[in-house]
Amino acid sequence: MRIKSPAQLVAESGADREGHGLRRTMGLFQLVCFGVGAIVGTGIFVGLSDSVAEAGPAVVVSFALAAITCIFTAFSFAELGSAIPVSGSSYSFAYATLGERVAFLTGWCLLLEYGVSVSAVSVGWGQYLNELLGSLTGHELPAALSSPPGDGGIVNIPAVVVMLLAATLLVRGMRESARATAAMAVIKLAVLVLFCAVAFTAYRSNNLSPFAPQELMGITSGASLAFFSYIGFDAITTAGEEVRNPRRNIPLAIMICIGVVTLLYCTVALAAIGAMSADDVADKPAALSLIVDKVTGSAVGGGVIAFGAVVAIASVVLAVMYGQTRILMSMSRDGLVPRVFQRVSPRTSTPVANTWIVAAVFAVPAAVVPLDVVMNLTTIGTLAVMAVVNVAVIALRRRHPDIEKSFRVPLFPVSPVLGVVFCLYLMWGTGWTTWVQFAVFLAIGALVYALYGRRNSRLATTPPRANGETAPQGPQPERDPELQEA
């Protein structure tokens, strides 16, 4: 139940100055593009067809329901991000309010949200890469090398390639990564707007009937799957030590991203179902390209959509991998994971070893695990984290009512309570098998904490001073040797 105060987290991370060798290179525009880059990808380009299979034409309602869950939680993220602008995101918020054990398990669940989801996203990248190659050259990669076992393949080589490319860009520097993410975000938004413009020319209202063939249960299951499309907006808070004026820009970026993405997703879902019946869209890989090909009667339009999807999914891999490395860096500073994750290169101001470890570890499930296996597990882990964040903002108000912040949750405490309720509702919709998998995952996390985290915690080995800062003796944040010379 050890708690690290917000003041201590901010002081140790240098969040109001320069954090542990990290440079403040992102402004509001870059941060918004980073958020859009983390959100818009596999969920809408690939996962839409899975949601349609559950909800039918009512998939529009499913996307709206998932968005409502995100909006309530986004309020909590915005307040916590403005009060505790550090790289640890949900993990640090839990540490400051609910205690070390809850914080560790939150960080453990973030391995699902960021680490496992980046594997899932990479799987979807291979589907659209094949679609693009087919459109441009008339040839595709063999299924054995572009799909995981269970989906007709042996190993998904494109999934591994996109993760290695993202890692290469991330270790070069945050400025370069932010510019690349911004460019890719603009491209994929333009492609989705183009899709809507084309699909609405073939809109048929009778495609919306029957509207909800599986009724409420189908809508709920569809919303649980659609929620995967929104995963990533909280990655904005992981940039707390690399964004200028974080107390102002983090809340603004979160609200802008959620608003833009929600409007875009609901419009895309309505355009897709209006142009092609739900039965024709359900469970189809690369569904958006399929719809454009049908509407235009040419493979050119589908090729454009496939190009947008390849760019979109690559940007998600980049942004989500970034978020995972920053969370592991925060956990390493606290002693809860090995110290290698907190080393920052003085040349690039990035955690190089951390980034390559993350890429190598999560490239394995990307290569051999089917997309549908990891989507539900990723969703339930993310929803659990969001429920914790909504509880954390209530605890922060009680423990630190006068803490500096630039954003306050509206309709408090109703909003965070509704956020918890909606998260639990969507978790229920993932199915009992996903719950069993998640319970096993949490049990393993609790064991890891008991055997390693609890014993090596910096709070346990270095008690805080009276002013809330940690005494200098004991494990300290580690830098590469070259940094000392610099």
C-alpha atoms as one frame of an Amber mdcrd trajectory, in Angstrom:
protein
   0.000   0.000   0.000   3.030   2.331  -0.317   2.036   5.583  -2.050   4.341
   7.971  -3.914   3.002  11.529  -3.698   2.338  13.554  -6.863   4.988  16.071
  -5.778   7.550  13.298  -5.444   6.670  11.830  -8.856   6.986  15.220 -10.520
  10.242  16.038  -8.711  11.896  12.702  -9.523  10.852  12.762 -13.169  11.781
  16.391 -13.707   8.365  16.772 -15.342   8.283  20.551 -14.885  11.789  20.829
 -16.382  13.579  18.211 -18.502  12.903  14.615 -17.485  15.861  12.222 -17.130
  17.605  13.238 -20.312  14.348  13.436 -22.313  13.817  16.590 -24.374  10.639
  18.659 -24.610  10.144  18.713 -28.381   6.361  18.342 -28.862   3.855  21.162
 -29.023   0.055  20.856 -28.997  -0.257  20.066 -32.721   2.382  17.331 -32.575
   0.757  15.910 -29.443  -2.679  15.786 -31.099  -1.145  14.081 -34.142   0.619
  11.673 -31.806  -2.715  10.848 -30.157  -4.466  10.349 -33.498  -1.487   8.271
 -34.585  -1.897   6.036 -31.539  -5.653   5.569 -32.014  -6.616   5.338 -35.683
  -5.375   2.086 -37.186  -6.201  -1.617 -37.045  -9.383  -1.064 -35.011 -11.193
   0.797 -37.809  -9.375  -0.532 -40.881  -9.449  -4.204 -39.814 -11.587  -4.549
 -36.663 -14.671  -2.864 -38.154 -15.718  -6.091 -39.871 -15.534  -8.002 -36.568
 -17.768  -5.449 -34.849 -20.233  -5.613 -37.753 -20.382  -9.407 -37.393 -21.620
  -8.953 -33.804 -23.827  -5.849 -34.017 -24.947  -5.709 -37.659 -25.932  -2.198
 -38.840 -26.156  -1.214 -35.154 -22.346  -1.105 -35.214 -22.778   2.685 -35.309
 -24.354   2.467 -31.850 -21.541   0.149 -30.733 -18.941   2.731 -31.744 -20.908
   5.452 -29.966 -21.161   3.316 -26.802 -17.418   2.668 -26.849 -16.854   6.398
 -27.354 -18.982   7.290 -24.322 -16.836   4.988 -22.198 -13.730   6.713 -23.527
 -15.126  10.212 -22.978 -15.828   9.672 -19.278 -12.392   8.131 -18.822 -10.760
  10.842 -20.954 -11.983  13.435 -18.438 -10.167  11.537 -15.682  -7.018  11.156
 -17.781  -7.068  14.872 -18.573  -7.262  15.918 -14.903  -4.625  13.433 -13.791
  -2.366  14.310 -16.728  -2.516  18.005 -15.864  -1.838  17.325 -12.173   0.872
  14.656 -12.580   2.604  15.290 -15.951   5.015  12.340 -15.970   5.761   9.516
 -18.423   4.137   6.760 -16.367   0.526   7.538 -17.368  -1.995   5.257 -15.616
   0.762   3.489 -13.678   1.989   6.733 -12.101  -1.571   7.928 -11.436  -2.304
   4.708  -9.535   0.994   4.951  -7.631   0.091   8.447  -6.425  -3.407   7.525
  -5.263  -4.059   3.795  -4.808  -0.735   2.327  -3.735   2.219   0.420  -5.128
   0.565  -2.969  -5.570  -2.326  -1.519  -7.583   0.182   0.574  -9.546   2.264
  -2.475 -10.446  -0.792  -4.435 -11.591  -1.890  -1.385 -13.578   1.505  -1.321
 -15.258   1.168  -5.065 -15.818  -2.189  -4.508 -17.547  -0.577  -1.787 -19.643
   1.562  -4.550 -21.139  -1.712  -5.750 -22.643  -2.854  -2.305 -23.743   0.441
  -1.260 -25.284   2.664  -4.296 -25.723   0.125  -6.910 -26.787  -1.968  -4.410
 -28.748   1.053  -3.405 -30.796   1.354  -7.089 -31.729  -2.316  -7.138 -32.737
  -1.942  -3.947 -34.732   1.067  -5.383 -36.559  -0.966  -8.433 -37.573  -3.526
  -6.164 -39.252  -0.746  -4.320 -41.089   0.104  -7.470 -43.028  -3.468  -7.812
 -44.336  -3.507  -4.351 -45.891   0.081  -4.638 -47.120  -1.016  -7.637 -49.190
  -4.002  -5.660 -50.458  -1.707  -2.805 -51.482   0.786  -5.115 -53.190  -2.035
  -6.817 -55.058  -3.358  -3.451 -56.253   0.044  -2.151 -57.374   1.719  -5.276
 -58.759  -0.948  -7.947 -59.059   1.037 -10.163 -56.680   0.750 -10.783 -52.948
   2.985 -12.264 -50.307   2.364 -15.986 -49.788  -0.065 -16.723 -46.968   2.555
 -18.846 -45.222   4.718 -15.724 -44.700   2.043 -13.063 -44.201  -0.421 -14.722
 -41.796  -0.031 -16.318 -38.358  -0.843 -19.978 -37.581  -4.601 -20.450 -37.418
  -5.153 -17.897 -40.185  -3.625 -20.007 -42.943   0.024 -19.089 -42.393   3.185
 -20.105 -40.596   4.729 -16.786 -39.554   3.647 -13.179 -40.128   6.809 -11.573
 -41.506   5.233  -8.137 -42.267   4.154  -7.829 -38.608   7.739  -8.286 -37.475
   9.083  -5.890 -40.109   6.777  -3.006 -39.127   7.722  -3.377 -35.454  11.442
  -3.272 -36.267  10.949  -0.219 -38.492   9.071   1.571 -35.687  11.809   0.723
 -33.177  14.470   2.032 -35.551  12.667   5.378 -35.885  12.031   5.659 -32.127
  15.676   5.202 -31.162  16.719   7.953 -33.594  14.962  10.609 -31.508  11.562
  11.908 -30.421  11.659  14.907 -32.747  11.972  12.648 -35.793   9.315  10.278
 -34.468   6.885  13.139 -33.781   7.319  14.517 -37.313   6.775  11.096 -38.871
   3.697  10.484 -36.704   2.219  13.878 -37.631   2.676  13.224 -41.355   1.140
   9.748 -41.094  -1.792  11.065 -39.025  -2.664  13.616 -41.708  -2.465  10.955
 -44.437  -4.728   8.445 -42.713  -7.344  11.048 -41.758  -7.441  12.171 -45.381
  -7.847   8.564 -46.567 -10.751   7.908 -44.174 -12.475  11.124 -45.259 -11.995
   9.993 -48.873 -13.502   6.598 -48.006 -16.603   8.280 -46.554 -16.983  10.484
 -49.625 -16.839   7.451 -51.935 -18.990   5.124 -49.807 -21.792   7.644 -49.298
 -22.286   7.823 -53.079 -23.540   4.209 -52.882 -25.521   4.644 -49.658 -28.680
   2.507 -49.469 -30.956   2.895 -46.442 -32.288  -0.658 -46.779 -28.809  -1.916
 -45.839 -29.601  -0.752 -42.290 -32.478  -3.209 -41.884 -32.729  -5.176 -39.662
 -30.829  -2.647 -37.606 -29.872  -4.796 -34.591 -30.278  -8.491 -35.508 -28.660
  -9.638 -32.230 -30.415  -6.906 -30.225 -28.733  -5.503 -27.088 -26.327  -8.411
 -26.646 -24.996  -7.905 -30.166 -24.576  -4.176 -29.625 -22.690  -4.798 -26.374
 -20.392  -7.384 -27.955 -19.858  -5.058 -30.901 -19.004  -2.192 -28.533 -16.459
  -4.361 -26.708 -14.784  -5.070 -30.049 -15.179  -1.463 -31.247 -13.456  -0.282
 -28.088 -10.241  -1.720 -29.510 -10.466   1.060 -32.117 -10.140   3.719 -29.393
  -7.198   2.182 -27.563  -4.267   4.558 -27.531  -5.704   7.970 -26.599  -4.210
   7.596 -23.120  -0.765   7.272 -24.749  -0.846  11.076 -24.841  -0.184  11.099
 -21.097   2.986   9.021 -21.575   4.544  12.055 -23.288   4.399  14.079 -20.059
   8.168  14.600 -19.980   8.623  15.312 -23.705   5.852  17.836 -24.420   6.060
  21.572 -23.892   3.728  23.007 -21.230   2.333  19.549 -20.334  -0.164  20.761
 -17.727  -2.020  22.669 -20.461  -1.339  20.652 -23.607  -2.036  17.127 -22.331
  -5.712  17.756 -21.363  -6.325  19.746 -24.567  -4.819  17.036 -26.779  -6.886
  14.282 -25.116 -10.167  16.124 -25.599  -9.406  17.074 -29.218  -8.370  13.514
 -30.128 -11.446  11.860 -28.616 -13.788  14.323 -30.346 -12.186  13.980 -33.785
 -11.851  10.202 -33.637 -15.393   9.582 -32.374 -16.947  11.677 -35.152 -14.740
   9.995 -37.749 -15.422   6.420 -36.569 -19.196   6.778 -36.441 -19.189   8.366
 -39.911 -16.977   5.601 -41.357 -19.162   2.870 -39.817 -22.355   4.432 -41.192
 -20.822   4.916 -44.654 -19.529   1.328 -44.746 -22.869  -0.270 -43.800 -24.791
   2.069 -46.064 -22.663   1.109 -49.063 -22.587  -2.656 -48.444 -24.834  -4.903
 -46.375 -23.676  -6.029 -42.949 -23.549  -9.664 -44.102 -21.120  -8.724 -46.873
 -18.899  -6.657 -44.554 -18.846  -9.053 -41.577 -15.569 -10.917 -40.990 -14.008
  -9.641 -44.224 -10.299  -8.750 -44.055  -9.451  -5.323 -45.499 -13.182  -4.469
 -45.522 -12.780  -0.776 -46.401 -10.798  -1.568 -49.540 -13.397  -4.167 -50.496
 -16.192  -1.591 -50.200 -14.376   1.034 -52.295 -13.549  -1.556 -54.967 -17.235
  -2.482 -55.200 -18.465   1.116 -55.289 -15.951   2.343 -57.880 -15.727  -0.861
 -59.897 -11.944  -0.496 -59.909  -9.061  -1.741 -57.795  -7.479   1.721 -57.789
  -9.712   3.102 -55.055  -9.165   0.047 -52.899  -5.428   0.471 -53.419  -5.619
   4.041 -52.091  -7.481   2.830 -48.989  -4.944   0.037 -48.540  -2.120   2.589
 -48.720  -3.858   4.686 -46.072  -4.275   1.621 -43.880  -0.611   0.660 -44.225
   0.400   4.182 -43.167  -2.227   4.321 -40.401  -1.317   1.020 -38.816   2.414
   1.790 -39.007   1.801   5.040 -37.099  -0.128   3.158 -34.406   2.765   0.732
 -33.980   5.110   3.691 -33.628   2.990   5.596 -31.103   1.965   2.599 -28.997
   5.510   1.237 -28.827   6.595   4.685 -27.662   4.000   4.596 -24.870   5.113
   1.151 -23.715   8.766   2.169 -23.458   7.957   5.286 -21.404   5.809   3.329
 -18.946   8.533   0.727 -18.470  10.995   3.571 -17.948   8.830   4.989 -15.145
   8.436   1.576 -13.522  12.197   1.055 -13.742  12.856   4.388 -12.005  10.704
   3.115  -9.160  12.630  -0.174  -8.983   9.667  -2.346  -9.974  11.273  -3.626
 -13.203  15.001  -4.032 -14.065  17.123  -0.883 -14.344  17.977  -1.448 -18.014
  14.594   0.056 -18.953  15.460   3.505 -17.569  18.749   4.072 -19.423  18.566
   7.087 -21.749  21.052   7.652 -24.553  22.732  11.076 -24.273  23.070  11.213
 -28.059  19.433  10.623 -29.024  17.691  11.321 -25.667  15.759   8.058 -26.060
  15.712   4.783 -24.063  17.487   2.731 -26.729  17.855  -0.619 -24.917  14.284
  -0.349 -23.622  12.937   0.205 -27.156  14.788  -2.745 -28.701  13.745  -5.079
 -25.881  10.080  -4.126 -26.332  10.315  -4.600 -30.109  12.001  -7.997 -29.783
   9.654  -9.367 -27.121   6.381  -8.323 -28.775   7.475  -9.218 -32.296   7.044
 -12.872 -31.284   3.257 -12.801 -30.662   2.883 -10.511 -33.687   4.466 -13.196
 -35.833   2.540 -16.232 -34.594  -0.710 -15.162 -32.847  -3.962 -14.513 -34.806
  -5.490 -11.038 -34.435  -8.791 -12.154 -32.883  -6.980 -14.022 -30.085  -5.286
 -10.885 -28.743  -8.000  -8.284 -29.445 -10.351  -9.316 -26.640  -7.535  -9.812
 -24.128  -6.116  -6.400 -25.006  -9.569  -4.819 -24.667 -10.295  -6.230 -21.212
  -6.851  -5.208 -19.951  -7.320  -1.673 -21.239 -10.797  -1.381 -19.730  -9.440
  -2.533 -16.367  -6.772   0.187 -16.524  -9.378   2.815 -17.394 -11.549   1.740
 -14.471  -8.528   2.214 -12.195  -7.905   5.699 -13.630 -11.494   6.739 -12.892
 -11.093   5.550  -9.295  -7.683   7.275  -9.104  -9.088  10.712  -9.947 -11.591
  10.368  -7.073  -8.758   9.354  -4.722  -6.605  12.276  -5.921  -9.364  14.781
  -5.094  -9.644  13.303  -1.590  -5.906  13.071  -0.870  -4.689  16.235  -2.637
  -7.627  18.637  -3.037  -5.357  21.663  -3.619  -2.926  20.168  -6.137  -2.101
  22.353  -9.159  -4.041  21.350 -12.298  -5.317  23.030 -15.453  -8.321  20.746
 -16.004 -11.025  19.444 -13.681 -13.424  16.594 -14.421 -16.898  18.021 -15.129
 -19.859  16.727 -13.084 -17.517  15.224 -10.486 -17.916  12.565  -9.038 -20.679
  11.426 -11.428 -18.389  11.326 -14.487 -15.689   9.021 -13.053 -18.310   6.748
 -11.465 -20.069   6.416 -14.827 -16.667   5.782 -16.378 -16.160   2.802 -14.064
 -19.677   1.510 -14.792 -19.216   1.683 -18.576 -15.786   0.024 -18.350 -17.218
  -2.888 -16.349 -20.143  -3.159 -18.774 -17.849  -3.486 -21.787 -15.581  -5.889
 -19.891 -18.610  -8.117 -19.342 -19.218  -8.103 -23.096 -15.812  -9.657 -23.861
 -17.009 -13.139 -22.809 -16.099 -15.569 -20.033 -13.104 -17.103 -21.822 -11.466
 -13.666 -21.987 -12.165 -13.201 -18.270 -10.401 -16.477 -17.494  -7.375 -15.468
 -19.583  -7.301 -12.081 -17.875  -7.508 -13.651 -14.394  -4.529 -15.863 -15.203
  -2.617 -12.841 -16.534  -3.309 -10.874 -13.321  -2.270 -13.828 -11.159   1.069
 -13.988 -12.972   1.480 -10.232 -12.477   0.798 -10.516  -8.739   3.435 -13.255
  -8.525   6.012 -11.144 -10.378   5.343  -8.242  -8.012   5.684 -10.453  -4.934
   8.953 -12.005  -6.122  10.628  -8.943  -7.687   8.777  -5.625  -7.496   7.969
  -5.642  -3.792  11.569  -6.467  -2.839  13.238  -3.997  -5.202  10.830  -1.072
  -4.878  12.711   2.193  -4.491  10.204   3.316  -1.854  11.042   0.199   0.156
  14.834   0.568  -0.136  15.002   4.386   0.065  12.394   5.917   2.413  11.179
   9.383   1.405  12.347  12.473   3.280   9.969  14.681   5.193   9.587  16.991
   2.201   8.329  14.104   0.044  11.505  13.704  -2.029  13.524  10.509  -2.084
  16.846  10.470  -0.309  19.866  10.132  -2.571  21.092   6.781  -1.280  19.790
   3.554  -2.810  18.982   2.740  -6.436  19.001   5.822  -8.627  17.728   6.442
 -12.155  20.419   5.132 -14.452  21.925   6.707 -17.545  24.333   5.382 -20.102
  28.001   5.908 -19.144  28.445   8.414 -21.987  25.963  10.711 -20.256  28.311
  11.125 -17.282  31.085  12.203 -19.662  28.741  14.662 -21.340
